Amino acid sequence: MRVRLTTLGQCRMILRVASWIVPRRARTEWLKEWEAELVFAWQIWQARGGRLTSSQLRRRCWGAFIDAAWCRCNRDHLHTTGQHWFQTPTFVLVVLSGALALLAVGTANFPKLRAILLTPPYADPQHIVTVSRTGVVSSTEWVIPYSWVDIWRNHEQLLDGVAGYSWKPFAIGLTISGRYASIASVQVEEHLFSVFGVKPFLGRTSPPFNGQHSPNFILLSYETWRHTFSADPDILNRKANIDGQEAIIIGVLPERFWFPSANVGVWRLTDGKSFSNTLVGVVARLRPRISEQWVDTALQRDISNMTGESFWGQSLQVWPVQERIRQPLISYAAALTTTLLLLLAVIWSGRLNLYPRHAGAVTACRWWLFLTAKSVLLLLILLSAVIEFTPEPYVFPPGRTTFIWETASLWIFSVGCVLMLWWSLVDQQRRCRICLRRLILPAHVGTSGCLLLGWVGTELACPLGHGLLHVTETDVCWLDPARWTELDQSWELLFLDQLKDEVLG
Amino acid sequence: MDTPIKLSHTSALILQTICYGYRYGFDIMDVTGLPSGTVYPALRRLERDQLIRSKWESELAQERPLRKYYRITQLGNEVLQSAVKRYPLLGRMAPEVKSRGTLRSKS
């Protein structure tokens, strides 16, 4: 007798536990049906030793979990839940976050964005400057004759070092241990990295002193070493082949170091003789407490005195490298600020009737949080896409192509800002002011021909019955383009019953 | 035009069992040998598709809770007819009940 009672108790306990899976609204009836079947089967068994054994009875009760799971989640339920989920603010945020994550994966974790935003691995980066000519017509006139660099080297009281580099990167075919890669490269003076004060990740940044000088010492960028040559730890002093010429790898530069362009993967060291009678880009390190303007004047005066150069209509420009790198961001920030001010003006004007004016503090806070999160995600996607999918940031000289791209990307960003923030506003307008769900059931109201006699537009309803949005078909000065009517709790039953049946249970 | 309802073999078997007069979940399990985890979700699906209809016993049961029973609908009968044509062996798989409510003798 005790065993049978225990069996019934165990079965009841199994059913109770399984019932927690069943949606709340159906739970009582579900449990009642199962317990009735259980009790009936148990009574027959008790009375005349029915066909079921206690283990069979328990097994049947374990099956209640599958039934309960079906009640909780089946194909129809998933379909309905999915439809309702598309209306929630969470859906928008998840989709936008997913798009940003996809972009991060697709671009290998935003290399260009990080190159611009993060501090470069230079010693005292605020003292590193480029020297260029301004007021020129041709893009090649931005650069400096190499003979001027030799003159400036004597300015020890102003400059801590100065070096030239071939300003335009070009693609080379690099072969190391049978592995071939086409990589952008620049030729730089051998002491350029000491001007930057950059410490190598592997090896050294200047050629070994052995009495002999070879022009074919090269350094690799961290990304090239890691991704193209699989982070080979024995790569130092290995012979490489650059378009048929032999070269020796003497070092790997640290992560995030890039100059003059983010796509440069190989730096070829030269003693400067190969730069004779050529135009080069110039980078210099200022001594502490020396201003750019001071250096600018002094360098220009030196050149005028030594070479008789008149700088007619032109001048020298000394420009901090870090500022030059981040210059596009300043333009982007200006465009963004303008757009944001417009956005706030639209919200505060109340023209779109967006803001839940009469809502409580929590609802208003949720409304602002959602709008902010959505807009920030949209802007992050736009900013990273514009920076990652336009040509590499380029330190100096800007050059025509770079200038065009910078201008184009700025325009794309500005227009994109306006479009995305406008979409964010329109999406916000078409959401419930209380629960932030997307409004449904659009219904056209009125007749267009009777515009002056009545209201013509579309009415949308909150899926949970919090309110109705009236959107006019045509802007009329005495009508709000959108009007939100909040419904009181008596309307909830009308909207909620079906939703609860379908989703909430 | 509505898409015709096509039953799986298991659902058709359960529907036919109900048609034969086995109206309770545990009875259907006894007759078909199907586990409860199969029978009950199938009953819910059949009821959702309006092939069967459930009702609570109205008569006063002695010392036991009222049970829920299932009845086949007109639509259910039509769908079952087409299912029998699709599954010719179906007719032989469930014994037609001779005395209805064998397991309901106490009710």
Interface residues (C-beta under 8 A of the other chain):
Chain A: K32 E33 E35 A36 E37 V39 F40 A41 Q43 I44 A47 R51 R59 R60 C61 W62 G63 A64 F65 I66 D67 W70 C71 N74 D76
Chain B: Y24 G25 F26 M29 D30 P35 S36 G37 T38 V39 Y40 P41 R44 R48 E63 R64 P65 L66 R67 K68 L103 K106 S107
